[in-house]
Amino acid sequence: MNFAEHLPFPLWEGLLRLSLSFIAGSLIGLEREKRRQPAGFRTHSVLALGSALMSILSLYIPYSYGQGTGVDPSRIASQVITGIGFLGAGAIIRIGVSIKGLTTAASLWTTAGIGLSIGAGMYLLSVFAFLLLLLTLSIMSKIEREFINTGNRYVIDITIDYVEDPISYLRDLIGNFRLRKISKINGGFQISVESELTQEMKYILLNKLLKEKSIRSLEIL
């Protein structure tokens, strides 16, 4: 039995392609892991490695079995990209009115593309895409927090004792918000509002509201 594959390139180059893909995926995954995202180090590294292997396989099949009408080297790569869509959907989480994980889902999809490109031997373009992705995930996120990001949208469900003007009362406590629903209950009001808060503002507001004696129940989603 002959275990030596007839690759379209030397064996060492195949090992190099797999190793580079694994390293690139690992570094991207470490950045996501540091930010406590659902898909982190292991997911990205395994994804990049698998994508590179699938890319090499798509080159190996027509090289080994001929360029017949039924052989399409791009078919495996296209199926990888389609499959990553389902994996990326699993990284997206809805919390209240906020959506988490879109960047991680996009990084999974791009990591798969980098793995496929390295597997196909596009080293320079793959390295450039890898550096741009890391730049976007790390440095650009800091710029976004400082100059662009104003916070996440949260739904605040609150039950309070009877007051003359419940809306003004809540504005004094919360600040700006969008009223979603208000209903009068026995001896008080049940109110649902939507507000844009940073993580720090959320905890400050939570501690502030918990100290209010007129608040019966509170939930921030």
Secondary structure, DSSP 8 states (H G I E B T S, - for coil): -------SS-HHHHHHHHHHHHHHHHHHHHHHHHTT-SS-HHHHHHHHHHHHHHHHHHHHHHHHH---TT--THHHHHHHHHHHHHHHHHT-EEETTEEE-HHHHHHHHHHHHHHHHHHTT-HHHHHHHHHHHHHHHTHHHHHIIIII---EEEEEEEEEE--S-HHHHHHHHH-S-EEEEEEEETTEEEEEEEEEE-HHHHHHHHHHHHT-TTEEEEEE-
